[in-house]
Amino acid sequence: MEHKMVRKHYDRQFKLSAARLVLEGEHPIVDLSEMLGISSNSLRRWAAEYQKDGESAFSGNGNPRINKDYEILKLKKQVEELEMENEMLKNFRAFLKQSSSRGSSS
């Protein structure tokens, strides 16, 4: 019979709290890992990510590369929408300018 290891998933708030405990340094990482039921390697990794990114750490689920790609796509779409809005405003401005010049010549 084959035993598969089930990977545990922890929510963002749990990771933030655990990382803060590690960085406070009041308890050794080994003790914290036993108390929380997490490997010491995970705690070290979470603490390092929290030190690097602060409160914005642990923003997504899964691969950070995928999250970055998603963010890039989202920003590209936003740029495209803003460019369309800008073009519409330019056209409207030109229309208003043309309308005002017609009205003043009569």
matplotlib code that plots the C-alpha trace (Angstrom):
import matplotlib.pyplot as plt

x = [0.0, 1.4, 1.4, 1.2, 2.3, -0.4, 0.9, -0.6, -1.7, -1.6, -3.5, -1.7, -2.5, -1.0, 2.2, 2.5, 2.0, 4.5, 7.1, 6.7, 7.2, 10.5, 11.7, 10.9, 13.5, 11.9, 11.8, 14.2, 12.9, 13.0, 10.7, 8.3, 8.2, 7.2, 4.6, 3.1, 3.5, 5.5, 8.9, 11.7, 12.6, 9.1, 9.4, 12.8, 11.5, 8.4, 10.5, 12.8, 9.9, 8.4, 11.7, 11.9, 8.3, 6.9, 3.1, 2.7, 4.3, 2.3, 0.1, -0.9, -1.3, 1.2, 4.0, 5.2, 6.1, 2.5, 1.3, 3.7, 2.5, -1.1, -0.2, 1.6, -1.4, -3.7, -1.5, -1.3, -5.1, -5.3, -2.8, -4.8, -8.1, -6.4, -4.9, -8.4, -9.9, -7.1, -7.7, -11.5, -10.7, -8.4, -11.1, -13.6, -11.3, -10.7, -14.5, -15.0, -12.3, -13.8, -17.3, -16.2, -14.3, -17.4, -19.6, -17.2, -16.8, -20.6]
y = [0.0, 3.4, 6.3, 9.8, 12.7, 15.3, 18.8, 21.2, 24.6, 27.5, 30.8, 34.1, 35.3, 32.1, 32.5, 36.2, 35.4, 32.5, 34.7, 37.5, 35.0, 33.7, 37.3, 38.3, 35.8, 35.0, 31.3, 29.1, 28.1, 24.4, 25.1, 27.2, 24.5, 21.9, 24.2, 25.1, 21.7, 23.1, 22.2, 24.5, 25.0, 26.3, 28.8, 30.0, 30.5, 32.3, 34.6, 35.4, 36.2, 38.4, 40.2, 40.8, 41.8, 42.9, 43.0, 42.2, 38.8, 35.7, 37.5, 34.6, 30.9, 28.8, 29.8, 33.4, 33.3, 32.6, 35.3, 37.8, 36.8, 37.3, 40.7, 41.7, 40.6, 42.6, 45.7, 45.3, 45.2, 48.3, 50.2, 49.2, 50.5, 53.8, 54.3, 53.8, 56.3, 58.8, 58.4, 59.0, 62.2, 63.4, 62.9, 64.6, 67.5, 67.9, 67.7, 70.5, 72.6, 72.2, 73.0, 76.1, 77.4, 76.8, 78.7, 81.7, 82.1, 82.6]
z = [0.0, -1.0, 1.4, -0.1, 1.9, 2.2, 1.8, 4.3, 3.2, 5.6, 5.1, 4.8, 8.3, 9.8, 7.8, 8.8, 12.5, 12.4, 10.5, 13.1, 15.9, 14.3, 13.8, 17.3, 18.4, 21.8, 21.0, 19.0, 15.6, 16.5, 19.5, 17.4, 14.7, 17.3, 18.8, 15.5, 13.8, 10.9, 9.7, 10.8, 7.1, 6.3, 9.2, 8.1, 4.5, 5.7, 8.0, 5.1, 2.8, 5.5, 6.0, 2.3, 1.5, 4.9, 5.1, 1.4, 1.9, 1.0, -1.4, -3.5, -3.7, -5.6, -7.8, -7.5, -11.2, -12.1, -9.8, -11.4, -14.9, -13.9, -12.5, -15.7, -17.8, -15.5, -15.8, -19.6, -19.9, -17.7, -19.9, -23.0, -21.4, -20.3, -23.8, -25.3, -22.8, -23.6, -27.4, -26.8, -24.8, -27.5, -30.1, -27.9, -27.4, -31.1, -31.7, -29.1, -30.6, -34.1, -32.8, -31.0, -34.1, -36.3, -33.8, -33.6, -37.4, -37.9]

ax = plt.figure().add_subplot(projection="3d")
ax.plot(x, y, z, "-o")
ax.set_aspect("equal")
plt.show()
